[in-house]
Amino acid sequence: MRFADPWWLDWLWGLIPLALAFGLLSGWHRRQLSCISRSPEIRRRLLAGVSYPKKMGAACLLLAAYAGCLLALARPQWGTRMENMIRRGVDVLIAVDTSLSMNTPDAPPNRIGKAKQELQALLEGMGDARVGIISFAGSAFLQCPLTVDRSAAALFLELMETGLIPDPGTDIGSAIRLARDTFQRHQQKYKVLILLTDGENLSGDPLVEAQRAADEGVVIFTIGVGTPDGQPIPIFNERNEVVDYKRETDGTPVVSRLDESMLATIARAGSGQYVRASVLEDEVAALAMRIDGMEKKDLQSQMTRRFVDRYQVPLLAAVLCLIILGMLSDGRRSLRRLADEAARLWTSVWRRTGPGPKSRLRPVGTLGVTRPGGSDGELG
């Protein structure tokens, strides 16, 4: 046997304080009754309708119902059955810019590091979808084909770094073209391309490629990494130390800036949306939610063995305990009623045993209370 949601079992520790509370309440109730009178006869009459075994049984039933509800919430499972599992989703290609400008540290730790964080959050936030990864710089390369195995995609993500593509420069259009070739051309939907880049395009025409992709049913989202002000592009040695900055022919450091207008135009051409990468990564959750809301197709169908839920058993036991608890009468009385009856009993006993002639006392009612003068009636 196993539990699908075992964290509910931690609440079973609550049985201990509940049992102690019931015990303390029972002891307090006994002390309250004993304080009403010191007369054994009065206490016997007061406790005649009180059944402490029934009280204990009621407390045990309540604790058992509490435990049964928690066990049902924990979803006990035993036994298995074969089911045909069909995964539905869309095809998502994520293209990451790996050009040297992604080493710019205006998006901590740097642009490529921030892009990898965004990609990791996308892999974790998206629902059922086939995911592939494209690396691009001066050209594009399919680093991870479309797959439902997120662990495989995460493995390729760890290997991603700048300089992975030998062709220098940045050609966003090549990434869009490779995505078009990777997607199934005969389908006019279920296709999403996400571009993670600073938007600096040095060759090709990404707008033309974006329009062609949109005509084939590809929805393009762009995520800008960096800042519009930008910073110089660092150059590292073998020990990953900054030794210089990329410079123009006149020796001036090259400042790489986030081109938001280019990325927004590409997103509009691809019927998608542009967002800028932020520290909180709220844009990733919103993007994943939008992708999950798109029309889906069947991605994978396979027979799988699933455990059978048996939560009905503890839930039925808890319901039965509550039904029995409702039918069980423990003879409880209110303290005010007990006090009134104690006063009447004490008056009856005092009149029978007190000074004065007893021949004139006659029983009144079921409690045996009498009054002088020989007339029946109740005490005022």
C-alpha positions in Angstrom: 0.0 0.0 0.0 1.1 3.6 -0.7 -0.2 7.1 -0.2 -0.6 9.5 -3.1 -0.6 12.6 -0.8 1.3 11.4 2.3 1.8 14.9 3.8 -1.8 14.7 5.2 -0.5 11.9 7.5 1.5 14.5 9.5 -1.9 15.8 10.9 -2.4 12.4 12.6 -0.2 13.8 15.4 -3.2 15.9 16.2 -4.8 12.8 17.8 -2.5 13.2 20.8 -3.6 16.7 21.9 -7.2 15.9 21.0 -7.2 12.8 23.3 -5.6 14.9 26.1 -8.2 17.6 25.6 -11.0 15.0 25.9 -9.4 13.6 29.1 -9.0 17.0 30.7 -12.6 18.0 29.8 -13.9 14.8 31.3 -12.0 15.4 34.6 -13.2 19.0 34.7 -16.8 17.8 34.3 -16.4 15.3 37.2 -15.0 18.0 39.4 -17.8 20.4 38.6 -20.4 17.8 39.6 -18.6 16.9 42.8 -18.6 20.6 43.8 -22.4 20.9 43.6 -22.9 18.9 46.9 -21.0 16.8 49.4 -24.0 14.6 50.0 -23.4 11.1 48.5 -27.2 10.7 47.8 -27.3 13.9 45.8 -24.2 13.1 43.8 -25.7 9.6 43.1 -28.9 11.1 41.9 -27.1 13.7 39.7 -24.8 11.1 38.1 -27.6 8.6 37.6 -28.1 9.8 34.0 -24.5 10.3 33.2 -22.6 7.4 31.5 -18.9 7.9 31.4 -18.3 4.8 29.3 -20.6 6.4 26.7 -18.7 9.6 26.9 -15.4 7.7 26.4 -17.0 5.8 23.4 -18.2 9.1 21.9 -14.7 10.6 22.2 -13.1 7.5 20.6 -15.6 7.7 17.7 -14.8 11.3 17.1 -11.1 10.6 17.1 -11.6 7.7 14.7 -13.6 9.9 12.4 -10.8 12.5 12.4 -8.2 9.8 11.6 -10.4 8.4 8.8 -10.8 11.7 7.1 -7.1 12.3 7.2 -6.4 8.8 5.7 -8.9 9.5 3.0 -7.2 12.8 2.1 -3.8 11.0 2.0 -5.4 8.8 -0.8 -4.3 5.3 0.1 -3.6 3.2 -3.0 -3.2 -0.6 -3.5 -3.6 -2.7 -6.5 -2.9 -1.6 -10.1 -4.7 -1.5 -13.4 -3.6 -0.8 -17.0 -4.7 2.5 -18.5 -4.2 4.1 -21.9 -2.6 7.5 -21.1 -2.8 10.2 -23.7 -0.7 13.3 -23.3 -2.1 16.4 -25.0 -0.2 19.6 -25.6 1.6 21.7 -28.2 5.0 21.7 -29.8 7.3 24.3 -28.3 10.7 25.2 -29.6 12.8 27.6 -27.5 15.6 29.4 -29.4 18.4 30.8 -27.2 20.9 33.4 -28.4 24.5 32.1 -27.8 26.4 34.9 -29.5 29.2 36.7 -27.7 26.9 39.7 -26.8 25.1 37.4 -24.4 28.1 37.6 -22.1 27.1 41.2 -21.3 26.5 41.4 -17.5 23.6 43.9 -17.6 21.2 41.0 -16.7 22.8 39.3 -13.7 24.8 37.1 -13.7 25.0 37.8 -17.5 22.6 37.6 -20.4 23.3 33.9 -21.2 23.0 33.0 -17.5 19.7 34.8 -17.3 18.4 33.2 -20.5 19.2 29.8 -19.0 17.3 30.6 -15.9 14.3 31.7 -18.0 14.5 28.5 -20.0 14.7 26.4 -16.9 11.6 28.1 -15.5 9.8 27.5 -18.8 10.6 23.8 -18.7 9.2 23.6 -15.1 6.2 25.8 -15.6 4.7 24.4 -18.8 2.3 21.6 -18.8 2.2 18.7 -21.2 4.1 19.8 -24.3 6.9 18.6 -26.6 9.8 20.9 -26.0 12.9 21.4 -28.2 15.9 23.7 -27.9 17.6 25.7 -30.6 21.0 27.5 -30.2 21.7 30.3 -32.6 24.3 33.0 -33.3 25.5 33.6 -36.9 23.6 30.4 -37.7 21.2 28.1 -35.9 21.5 24.5 -34.6 18.9 22.2 -33.2 20.4 21.3 -29.9 17.5 19.2 -28.5 14.8 17.7 -30.8 11.2 17.9 -29.8 10.6 15.6 -26.9 8.3 15.1 -23.9 11.3 14.1 -21.8 12.0 17.3 -19.8 15.0 15.7 -18.1 16.7 15.3 -21.5 15.9 19.0 -22.4 17.4 20.0 -19.0 20.6 18.1 -19.8 21.0 20.0 -23.0 20.3 23.2 -21.2 23.3 22.6 -18.9 25.6 22.3 -21.9 24.5 25.7 -23.4 27.1 28.5 -23.4 28.2 31.4 -25.6 30.5 30.4 -28.5 28.6 27.2 -29.0 27.9 28.1 -32.6 31.2 28.7 -34.5 29.6 31.3 -36.9 30.0 34.8 -35.3 27.3 37.4 -35.2 23.6 37.1 -34.6 21.0 35.9 -37.2 17.6 35.7 -35.5 16.1 34.8 -38.9 18.1 31.6 -39.0 16.6 30.4 -35.7 13.0 31.1 -37.0 13.8 29.3 -40.3 15.2 26.2 -38.5 12.0 26.2 -36.3 9.8 26.2 -39.4 11.8 23.2 -40.8 11.5 21.4 -37.4 7.8 21.8 -37.0 5.4 19.7 -39.1 4.6 21.7 -42.2 1.2 20.1 -42.7 -0.2 21.4 -39.4 -1.4 25.0 -39.2 -1.5 25.1 -35.4 -0.1 23.6 -32.2 3.3 25.2 -32.9 5.0 27.7 -30.6 8.5 29.4 -31.0 10.0 31.3 -28.0 13.0 33.5 -28.7 15.4 34.3 -25.9 17.8 37.0 -27.1 18.9 40.6 -26.7 17.4 41.4 -30.1 20.6 42.7 -31.7 20.3 41.2 -35.3 23.5 41.6 -37.4 22.4 39.6 -40.5 19.3 38.4 -42.3 15.8 39.7 -42.1 14.0 38.2 -39.1 10.7 40.0 -39.9 10.4 38.2 -43.2 11.0 34.8 -41.5 8.6 35.6 -38.7 5.9 36.4 -41.3 6.5 33.1 -43.1 6.4 31.2 -39.8 3.1 32.9 -38.9 1.7 31.9 -42.3 2.5 28.3 -41.4 0.7 28.6 -38.0 3.7 29.2 -35.8 3.0 31.5 -32.8 6.2 33.5 -31.9 6.9 34.8 -28.4 10.0 36.9 -27.7 11.8 37.4 -24.3 14.2 40.2 -24.2 17.3 39.6 -22.1 19.4 42.7 -21.1 18.7 46.4 -20.7 18.2 49.2 -23.2 21.2 51.1 -21.8 23.4 48.1 -22.3 27.0 47.5 -21.3 30.3 46.6 -23.0 30.8 43.0 -24.2 33.5 41.3 -22.0 36.2 39.0 -23.4 37.2 36.1 -21.1 40.4 34.0 -21.0 40.7 30.3 -20.3 40.2 30.8 -16.5 36.9 32.7 -17.2 38.5 36.0 -16.2 37.7 39.3 -18.0 40.8 40.4 -19.9 39.3 43.0 -22.2 36.2 44.2 -23.9 35.1 43.8 -27.5 36.1 47.0 -29.4 35.4 48.8 -32.6 38.1 49.4 -35.2 38.9 52.7 -33.5 39.4 51.0 -30.1 36.1 52.1 -28.6 34.4 49.4 -26.5 31.3 47.9 -28.2 28.2 48.5 -26.1 25.5 45.9 -26.6 21.9 47.1 -25.9 18.6 45.3 -25.7 16.6 46.0 -28.9 13.1 45.9 -27.6 11.5 47.4 -30.7 12.9 44.6 -32.9 11.7 41.9 -30.6 8.2 43.5 -30.2 7.9 43.7 -34.0 8.9 40.0 -34.4 6.3 39.0 -31.8 3.5 41.0 -33.5 4.4 39.4 -36.9 4.2 36.0 -35.3 0.8 36.7 -33.5 2.6 36.4 -30.2 3.8 38.7 -27.4 7.0 40.4 -26.3 8.1 40.4 -22.6 11.3 41.5 -20.9 13.1 39.0 -18.6 12.8 40.2 -15.0 14.3 39.2 -11.7 11.1 37.7 -10.4 10.4 35.8 -13.6 6.7 36.6 -13.5 6.7 36.8 -17.3 7.6 33.1 -17.5 4.5 32.1 -15.5 2.2 34.3 -17.6 3.8 32.9 -20.8 3.4 29.3 -19.6 -0.2 29.9 -18.7 -0.9 31.3 -22.1 0.7 28.3 -23.8 -1.3 25.9 -21.7 -4.5 27.7 -22.8 -3.8 27.1 -26.5 -5.6 24.4 -28.4 -3.8 21.0 -27.9 -3.2 17.9 -29.9 -2.4 14.3 -28.9 1.3 14.1 -28.3 1.8 10.6 -26.9 -0.3 7.5 -26.2 0.9 4.6 -24.2 -0.3 1.9 -21.8 0.7 2.5 -18.3 0.2 0.8 -14.9 -1.6 3.0 -12.4 -2.3 2.4 -8.7 -6.0 2.2 -7.7 -7.3 4.8 -5.2 -8.9 3.3 -2.1 -9.8 6.5 -0.2 -13.4 5.3 -0.1 -12.5 2.8 2.6 -11.3 5.2 5.4 -13.9 7.8 4.3 -16.7 5.3 4.7 -15.3 4.4 8.2 -15.2 8.0 9.2 -18.8 8.6 8.0 -20.0 5.5 10.0 -18.2 6.7 13.1 -20.1 10.1 12.8 -23.4 8.3 12.3 -22.9 6.2 15.4 -21.8 9.2 17.3 -25.0 11.0 16.4 -27.1 8.0 17.5 -25.2 7.6 20.8 -26.7 9.4 23.8 -24.3 10.0 26.6 -26.9 11.5 29.0 -25.2 14.9 29.3 -27.1 17.6 31.2 -26.5 21.2 31.5 -24.9 22.5 34.7 -27.9 24.8 35.3 -30.3 21.9 35.2 -28.1 19.9 37.5 -27.8 22.8 39.9 -31.6 23.2 40.1 -32.2 19.5 40.7 -29.4 19.5 43.3 -31.2 22.3 45.2 -34.5 20.4 45.1 -32.8 17.2 46.3 -31.0 19.0 49.1 -34.3 20.6 50.3 -36.0 17.2 50.3 -33.2 15.6 52.3 -33.0 18.5 54.8 -36.7 18.5 55.4 -36.7 14.7 56.1 -33.7 14.8 58.4 -34.0 18.2 59.9 -35.5 19.2 63.4 -39.3 19.4 63.9 -42.2 17.0 63.7 -41.9 14.6 60.7 -45.4 13.2 60.9 -46.8 16.2 59.1 -44.5 15.7 56.1 -46.0 14.0 53.1 -44.3 13.1 49.8 -44.8 15.5 46.9 -44.1 14.5 43.3 -41.6 12.0 42.1 -38.7 13.5 44.1 -40.3 12.8 47.4 -40.3 16.5 48.4 -42.8 17.4 51.1 -44.0 20.6 52.7 -45.5 21.3 56.1 -49.3 21.6 56.5 -50.1 18.4 54.8 -50.9 20.0 51.4 -49.2 18.7 48.3 -47.3 20.9 45.9 -44.0 22.0 44.6 -41.4 24.2 46.3 -41.5 27.8 45.3 
